[in-house]
Amino acid sequence: RFFAEGTGSGKYVFMVDEAHNLVDRGRDMYSARVDTSLFREFRKKIRNPFPALWKKAGKCMTALRRLPEPEGGWRLLEEDEWAYFTDTVSLLYVALGQELDRFRRGDRTSQTAEKRAAREDILQMYFELGHYLLIFENMEEDYAVYTEASEEKDRNIILFCLDPGRSLRACMDRGCGSILFSATLLPVQYYKKLLGGTEEDYEIYARSAFDPARRRVFLVGDVTSRYRDRSPENFTKIADCIYNIVSCRHGNYMIFFPSYAFLEQTADVYLEKYPDSEENRVLVQTADMSQGEREAFLDRFNAYRNDRSLLGFCVLGGVFGEGIDLRDDRLIGVIVIGTGIPGIGPDRQILREYFDREEKKGFDYAYRYPGMNKVLQAAGRAIRTAEDVGIVALLDDRFLTGAYRQLFPAEWTECETVTVNRVSDRVSRFWDEWL
């Protein structure tokens, strides 16, 4: 709103907190998706009062259904395969705008009750198609267009923003400067590129004011979360490792898992072997938690007692993995299972292929770096003030490799490599130093 008339340019400095989130949010903002269901539902509502719009929306739906069938779940589209669909969208968009102009002018032809009732539907469709056409006009080589299979046999088209840097840079250039900051902009060159930075822009690593000795990071190297290695034996080993860590000191802990399925399977094993009790209580995050249930979950951590433990089983990258502030003894330990690698899907595969061509780092850009950011965010829940003392345990053999060690914050100077059977000895020794 400050720049709509071009009067605000050059007068503002943009300060962007939690800037690590801007990569995915920028990618979402500068992408567009249209499904046949959009036109189908619209046509149901406007058939009688607006037959001309009903007909044009039908042509859009037909054009979308004529896209090539996705093979193996999804398919990249060539421009000549989807150009006709965009033409039909443009025609419908113009017609929608004309009808909205009639409403605005109070044209008698738009004053019937049936037509007035459909005004919001027309306005919503106008915004939806306007976004699609705006993204279409903005597309360059940093985009891919694809269609993916749908369970209900709907057809769709996705204009997918691969690198939001160009578009974000255009926004930030409207001011006289921008400052983007986050505790987890690692590796910084990855974020600098995708957030619109140039070689002339500065990056600064501000060392933490917290004493690194008050945090100990344990790398448990004899467990893994790889999909191919998931088995009852592996879940049991992870459950044993969790117990070995939390049994060293009573207190509040959060344990982060790579998915709800992984969480549920491990929780079942853990609770069977180490049953829930007054002394050791386990809370489990669920996918359908309401806002009230989330608040109640966190409220349990606000009460600390030194004669019992509270374990929160959570999903990595979820609502409890970022933005929560449990200070002092409200949280004394964080355990992260797995490297946070996103699930395989068309968007991740397309990103990998694109950045393999552009940067020769397709796997890093599509999987490793986004996953590690979730790990660092979760680990950051452990230490919130200069007086806090806590532990972080990373459970996966991949954390021992150079590819991951080089992504650790500079403050993680106190890292110990341990095994499931030895971790309790090392954790106990750390607590003995501070208690």
C-alpha positions as CSV (number, residue, x, y, z in Angstrom):
1,R,0.0,0.0,0.0
2,F,3.0,2.4,0.5
3,F,4.1,1.9,-3.1
4,A,0.9,1.6,-5.1
5,E,1.3,5.1,-6.6
6,G,5.0,5.1,-6.8
7,T,5.5,7.7,-4.1
8,G,7.2,5.6,-1.5
9,S,10.2,4.3,-3.5
10,G,13.6,5.0,-1.9
11,K,12.1,6.2,1.4
12,Y,12.1,3.0,3.4
13,V,14.5,0.4,4.9
14,F,13.0,-3.1,5.0
15,M,13.9,-5.2,8.1
16,V,12.9,-8.8,7.7
17,D,13.0,-11.0,10.8
18,E,13.0,-14.9,10.5
19,A,14.2,-14.4,7.0
20,H,14.9,-18.1,6.5
21,N,11.2,-18.5,6.0
22,L,11.1,-16.1,3.2
23,V,12.5,-18.6,0.7
24,D,9.5,-20.9,0.8
25,R,7.1,-18.1,1.4
26,G,8.5,-16.2,-1.6
27,R,8.4,-19.3,-3.7
28,D,4.7,-19.8,-2.8
29,M,3.8,-16.2,-3.3
30,Y,5.3,-16.1,-6.8
31,S,3.8,-19.4,-7.9
32,A,0.3,-20.1,-9.1
33,R,-1.9,-23.1,-9.3
34,V,-5.3,-23.6,-11.0
35,D,-7.5,-26.7,-10.8
36,T,-10.5,-27.7,-12.8
37,S,-12.5,-27.7,-9.6
38,L,-12.1,-23.9,-9.5
39,F,-14.1,-23.6,-12.7
40,R,-16.5,-26.4,-11.9
41,E,-17.6,-24.8,-8.6
42,F,-17.8,-21.4,-10.2
43,R,-20.0,-22.6,-13.0
44,K,-22.5,-24.1,-10.6
45,K,-23.0,-20.7,-8.9
46,I,-23.3,-18.4,-12.0
47,R,-25.0,-20.6,-14.7
48,N,-28.4,-18.9,-14.6
49,P,-27.5,-15.2,-13.9
50,F,-24.4,-15.2,-16.1
51,P,-24.6,-17.7,-19.0
52,A,-21.8,-16.0,-20.9
53,L,-19.4,-16.3,-18.0
54,W,-20.6,-19.9,-17.5
55,K,-19.7,-20.7,-21.1
56,K,-16.2,-19.0,-20.9
57,A,-15.4,-20.8,-17.7
58,G,-16.4,-24.1,-19.4
59,K,-13.8,-23.4,-22.2
60,C,-11.2,-22.9,-19.5
61,M,-12.1,-26.2,-17.9
62,T,-12.0,-28.0,-21.2
63,A,-8.6,-26.5,-22.1
64,L,-7.2,-27.6,-18.7
65,R,-8.5,-31.1,-19.2
66,R,-6.7,-31.3,-22.6
67,L,-3.3,-30.9,-21.0
68,P,-1.1,-34.0,-21.4
69,E,-1.7,-36.7,-18.9
70,P,0.9,-36.7,-16.1
71,E,3.1,-39.8,-16.1
72,G,4.5,-41.1,-12.8
73,G,2.4,-38.6,-10.8
74,W,3.5,-35.4,-12.6
75,R,4.7,-34.0,-15.9
76,L,6.6,-30.9,-17.0
77,L,4.8,-29.0,-19.7
78,E,6.2,-27.3,-22.7
79,E,4.9,-23.8,-23.5
80,D,2.9,-24.9,-26.5
81,E,1.1,-27.4,-24.4
82,W,-0.5,-24.9,-22.0
83,A,-0.6,-21.7,-24.0
84,Y,-4.2,-22.2,-25.2
85,F,-5.3,-22.6,-21.6
86,T,-3.8,-19.3,-20.6
87,D,-5.5,-17.6,-23.6
88,T,-8.9,-18.9,-22.4
89,V,-8.1,-17.7,-18.9
90,S,-7.3,-14.2,-20.2
91,L,-10.7,-14.0,-22.0
92,L,-12.6,-15.1,-18.9
93,Y,-10.6,-12.6,-16.8
94,V,-11.6,-9.7,-19.1
95,A,-15.2,-10.7,-19.1
96,L,-15.2,-10.9,-15.3
97,G,-13.7,-7.4,-15.1
98,Q,-16.5,-6.1,-17.3
99,E,-19.2,-7.6,-15.1
100,L,-17.6,-6.1,-12.0
101,D,-17.5,-2.7,-13.8
102,R,-21.2,-3.0,-14.3
103,F,-21.7,-3.7,-10.6
104,R,-19.6,-0.7,-9.7
105,R,-21.5,1.7,-12.1
106,G,-24.9,0.4,-10.8
107,D,-25.9,-0.8,-14.3
108,R,-29.5,-2.0,-14.2
109,T,-28.6,-5.2,-16.0
110,S,-26.6,-6.1,-12.8
111,Q,-29.2,-5.3,-10.3
112,T,-31.3,-8.5,-10.1
113,A,-31.2,-10.3,-6.8
114,E,-29.7,-13.4,-8.5
115,K,-26.9,-11.4,-10.0
116,R,-26.1,-9.5,-6.8
117,A,-25.9,-12.9,-5.0
118,A,-23.2,-14.0,-7.4
119,R,-21.1,-10.8,-7.1
120,E,-18.7,-12.2,-4.5
121,D,-18.2,-15.4,-6.6
122,I,-17.3,-13.3,-9.6
123,L,-14.9,-11.1,-7.5
124,Q,-13.2,-14.2,-6.0
125,M,-12.7,-15.8,-9.4
126,Y,-11.4,-12.4,-10.7
127,F,-8.7,-12.4,-8.0
128,E,-7.8,-16.1,-8.6
129,L,-7.3,-15.6,-12.3
130,G,-5.6,-12.3,-11.8
131,H,-3.0,-13.9,-9.7
132,Y,-2.4,-16.6,-12.3
133,L,-2.0,-14.1,-15.1
134,L,0.2,-11.9,-13.0
135,I,2.6,-14.8,-12.3
136,F,2.4,-15.7,-16.0
137,E,3.6,-12.2,-17.0
138,N,6.4,-12.4,-14.5
139,M,7.8,-15.8,-15.6
140,E,11.4,-16.1,-16.9
141,E,13.9,-19.0,-16.8
142,D,13.5,-19.3,-13.1
143,Y,10.1,-21.0,-13.5
144,A,8.8,-24.4,-14.4
145,V,5.3,-25.4,-15.5
146,Y,3.9,-28.8,-14.6
147,T,0.8,-30.8,-14.0
148,E,0.3,-33.5,-11.4
149,A,-2.1,-36.3,-10.9
150,S,-5.1,-35.8,-8.7
151,E,-6.9,-38.4,-6.6
152,E,-10.3,-37.1,-7.9
153,K,-9.1,-37.0,-11.5
154,D,-9.1,-33.3,-11.5
155,R,-6.6,-31.6,-13.9
156,N,-4.4,-28.8,-12.8
157,I,-1.5,-26.5,-13.8
158,I,1.2,-25.2,-11.6
159,L,3.4,-22.2,-12.5
160,F,6.2,-23.0,-10.1
161,C,8.7,-20.4,-9.0
162,L,12.1,-22.1,-8.7
163,D,14.1,-19.2,-7.5
164,P,12.3,-16.3,-5.8
165,G,15.4,-14.2,-5.6
166,R,14.7,-12.1,-8.7
167,S,11.1,-11.2,-7.6
168,L,12.1,-10.5,-4.0
169,R,14.9,-8.3,-5.1
170,A,12.5,-6.3,-7.2
171,C,10.4,-5.7,-4.1
172,M,13.3,-4.7,-1.9
173,D,14.7,-2.4,-4.6
174,R,11.6,-0.2,-3.9
175,G,13.4,0.9,-0.7
176,C,16.8,2.3,0.0
177,G,18.0,-0.8,1.7
178,S,17.1,-4.1,3.3
179,I,18.3,-6.0,6.4
180,L,17.4,-9.7,6.5
181,F,18.2,-11.6,9.7
182,S,17.7,-14.9,11.3
183,A,19.5,-17.3,13.7
184,T,19.6,-20.0,11.0
185,L,20.7,-18.4,7.7
186,L,23.1,-21.3,7.1
187,P,24.7,-21.7,4.6
188,V,24.5,-17.9,4.1
189,Q,25.3,-18.0,0.3
190,Y,22.3,-20.3,-0.3
191,Y,20.0,-17.8,1.4
192,K,21.7,-14.8,-0.1
193,K,21.1,-16.1,-3.6
194,L,17.5,-17.2,-3.1
195,L,16.6,-14.0,-1.2
196,G,17.8,-11.7,-3.9
197,G,21.2,-10.8,-2.7
198,T,24.1,-9.8,-5.0
199,E,27.9,-10.0,-4.7
200,E,27.9,-6.3,-3.5
201,D,25.6,-7.1,-0.6
202,Y,27.1,-7.7,2.8
203,E,26.6,-10.7,5.0
204,I,27.5,-10.6,8.7
205,Y,27.7,-13.5,11.1
206,A,26.9,-12.2,14.6
207,R,28.2,-14.6,17.2
208,S,25.8,-15.6,19.9
209,A,25.9,-13.8,23.3
210,F,25.2,-17.1,25.0
211,D,28.1,-19.1,26.6
212,P,28.6,-22.1,24.4
213,A,29.7,-24.2,27.4
214,R,26.1,-24.0,28.7
215,R,24.9,-26.1,25.8
216,R,26.2,-29.5,24.8
217,V,25.5,-31.1,21.5
218,F,25.5,-34.9,21.2
219,L,25.7,-36.7,17.9
220,V,24.4,-40.2,18.1
221,G,26.0,-42.0,15.2
222,D,24.6,-45.5,15.4
223,V,21.0,-44.7,14.5
224,T,19.4,-43.5,11.3
225,S,16.0,-42.2,10.1
226,R,16.6,-43.2,6.5
227,Y,13.4,-44.6,5.0
228,R,15.0,-47.9,3.9
229,D,16.2,-48.5,7.4
230,R,12.9,-48.0,9.2
231,S,12.1,-51.2,11.1
232,P,10.9,-52.4,14.5
233,E,14.5,-52.8,15.6
234,N,15.4,-49.3,14.5
235,F,12.4,-47.8,16.3
236,T,13.3,-49.7,19.4
237,K,16.9,-48.4,19.2
238,I,15.7,-44.8,18.9
239,A,13.2,-45.3,21.8
240,D,16.1,-46.6,23.9
241,C,18.3,-43.7,23.0
242,I,15.6,-41.2,24.0
243,Y,15.1,-42.9,27.3
244,N,18.9,-43.1,27.9
245,I,19.1,-39.3,27.5
246,V,16.0,-38.2,29.4
247,S,16.7,-40.5,32.3
248,C,19.9,-38.6,33.2
249,R,17.9,-35.7,34.7
250,H,14.3,-35.0,35.4
251,G,12.9,-32.1,33.4
252,N,11.1,-31.0,30.2
253,Y,12.2,-32.3,26.8
254,M,11.0,-32.0,23.3
255,I,11.7,-34.8,20.8
256,F,11.3,-34.0,17.1
257,F,10.6,-36.6,14.5
258,P,10.7,-36.3,10.6
259,S,7.0,-37.1,10.1
260,Y,3.8,-38.0,11.9
261,A,4.1,-41.6,10.8
262,F,7.7,-41.8,12.3
263,L,6.5,-40.1,15.5
264,E,3.6,-42.5,16.0
265,Q,5.6,-45.6,15.3
266,T,8.3,-44.6,17.7
267,A,5.8,-43.4,20.3
268,D,4.1,-46.8,20.3
269,V,7.4,-48.6,20.9
270,Y,8.5,-46.1,23.5
271,L,5.3,-46.2,25.5
272,E,5.2,-50.0,25.4
273,K,8.7,-50.3,26.7
274,Y,8.7,-47.2,29.0
275,P,5.0,-46.8,30.1
276,D,3.6,-43.3,30.8
277,S,3.6,-42.5,34.5
278,E,3.4,-39.6,36.9
279,E,7.2,-39.5,37.0
280,N,7.6,-39.6,33.2
281,R,4.8,-38.1,31.2
282,V,4.6,-38.2,27.4
283,L,2.7,-35.7,25.3
284,V,2.2,-36.5,21.6
285,Q,1.5,-33.9,18.9
286,T,-1.2,-34.9,16.5
287,A,-1.9,-33.6,12.9
288,D,-5.4,-32.4,13.8
289,M,-4.6,-30.4,16.9
290,S,-6.8,-27.3,17.4
291,Q,-5.4,-24.0,18.5
292,G,-6.6,-24.6,22.0
293,E,-5.0,-28.0,22.1
294,R,-1.7,-26.5,20.9
295,E,-1.8,-23.9,23.7
296,A,-2.6,-26.6,26.3
297,F,0.3,-28.7,25.0
298,L,2.7,-25.8,25.5
299,D,1.2,-24.8,28.9
300,R,2.3,-28.2,30.3
301,F,5.9,-27.1,29.7
302,N,5.4,-23.9,31.7
303,A,5.4,-26.0,34.9
304,Y,8.7,-27.5,35.9
305,R,9.4,-30.0,38.7
306,N,12.7,-31.5,39.5
307,D,11.2,-34.8,40.5
308,R,9.5,-35.7,37.2
309,S,10.0,-35.5,33.4
310,L,7.7,-34.3,30.6
311,L,8.5,-35.4,27.1
312,G,6.8,-33.7,24.1
313,F,6.9,-35.8,21.0
314,C,6.6,-33.3,18.1
315,V,7.0,-33.1,14.3
316,L,10.1,-31.4,12.9
317,G,9.2,-28.2,11.1
318,G,5.8,-28.0,12.8
319,V,4.3,-25.4,15.1
320,F,6.5,-26.5,18.1
321,G,9.7,-26.5,16.1
322,E,10.0,-22.8,15.7
323,G,8.8,-19.6,17.4
324,I,8.2,-21.0,20.9
325,D,10.1,-19.5,23.8
326,L,10.4,-21.9,26.8
327,R,13.0,-20.2,29.1
328,D,14.9,-21.3,32.1
329,D,14.0,-24.9,33.2
330,R,10.8,-25.0,31.1
331,L,12.9,-26.8,28.5
332,I,16.2,-28.4,29.3
333,G,16.7,-30.7,26.3
334,V,15.9,-31.1,22.6
335,I,16.3,-34.4,20.7
336,V,16.1,-34.4,16.9
337,I,15.7,-37.6,15.0
338,G,16.7,-37.3,11.4
339,T,18.0,-34.6,9.1
340,G,14.7,-33.0,8.3
341,I,14.9,-33.7,4.5
342,P,11.6,-32.8,2.8
343,G,9.5,-35.5,1.4
344,I,10.0,-36.4,-2.3
345,G,7.5,-34.7,-4.6
346,P,7.3,-33.0,-8.0
347,D,8.3,-29.6,-6.6
348,R,11.4,-31.0,-4.9
349,Q,12.4,-33.1,-7.9
350,I,12.0,-30.1,-10.2
351,L,14.1,-27.9,-7.8
352,R,16.8,-30.6,-7.7
353,E,17.1,-30.8,-11.5
354,Y,17.0,-27.0,-11.9
355,F,19.8,-26.3,-9.3
356,D,21.8,-29.2,-10.6
357,R,22.0,-27.2,-13.9
358,E,22.4,-23.8,-12.3
359,E,24.6,-24.4,-9.2
360,K,25.6,-28.1,-9.4
361,K,24.0,-28.4,-5.9
362,G,20.6,-29.8,-6.7
363,F,20.3,-32.1,-3.7
364,D,21.6,-29.5,-1.3
365,Y,19.2,-26.8,-2.5
366,A,16.2,-29.0,-2.7
367,Y,16.7,-31.2,0.3
368,R,19.7,-30.9,2.5
369,Y,19.7,-27.1,3.3
370,P,15.9,-26.8,3.8
371,G,16.0,-29.9,6.1
372,M,18.9,-28.7,8.1
373,N,17.2,-25.4,8.7
374,K,14.4,-27.2,10.5
375,V,17.0,-29.1,12.6
376,L,18.7,-25.9,13.6
377,Q,15.4,-24.2,14.4
378,A,14.3,-27.1,16.6
379,A,17.7,-27.2,18.3
380,G,17.4,-23.5,19.1
381,R,14.5,-24.2,21.4
382,A,17.0,-25.5,24.0
383,I,18.8,-22.3,24.9
384,R,16.7,-19.1,25.1
385,T,18.6,-16.9,27.7
386,A,22.1,-16.4,28.9
387,E,21.3,-18.3,32.1
388,D,19.8,-21.4,30.4
389,V,21.7,-24.7,30.4
390,G,20.6,-27.5,28.1
391,I,21.4,-30.3,25.8
392,V,20.8,-31.0,22.1
393,A,21.0,-34.5,20.8
394,L,21.0,-35.2,17.0
395,L,20.1,-38.8,16.2
396,D,21.3,-39.8,12.7
397,D,24.6,-41.1,11.3
398,R,24.5,-38.4,8.6
399,F,25.2,-35.7,11.2
400,L,28.7,-37.2,11.5
401,T,29.5,-36.4,7.8
402,G,31.3,-33.3,6.6
403,A,28.3,-32.3,4.4
404,Y,26.3,-31.8,7.6
405,R,29.0,-30.8,10.1
406,Q,29.9,-27.8,7.9
407,L,26.3,-26.5,8.4
408,F,26.6,-26.4,12.2
409,P,26.6,-23.0,13.8
410,A,30.0,-21.6,14.8
411,E,28.9,-21.8,18.5
412,W,28.5,-25.5,18.4
413,T,32.1,-26.0,19.6
414,E,31.1,-28.5,22.2
415,C,30.0,-31.5,20.1
416,E,30.4,-35.1,21.3
417,T,30.0,-38.2,19.1
418,V,28.3,-40.9,21.1
419,T,26.4,-44.2,20.7
420,V,23.0,-45.2,22.0
421,N,24.7,-47.3,24.8
422,R,27.2,-44.5,25.8
423,V,25.0,-41.4,25.5
424,S,23.7,-41.6,29.1
425,D,27.2,-41.5,30.5
426,R,28.2,-38.4,28.5
427,V,24.9,-36.6,29.2
428,S,25.2,-37.4,32.9
429,R,28.7,-36.0,33.0
430,F,27.5,-32.8,31.4
431,W,24.7,-32.3,33.9
432,D,27.1,-33.1,36.8
433,E,29.2,-30.1,35.7
434,W,26.2,-27.8,36.1
435,L,24.1,-29.2,39.0
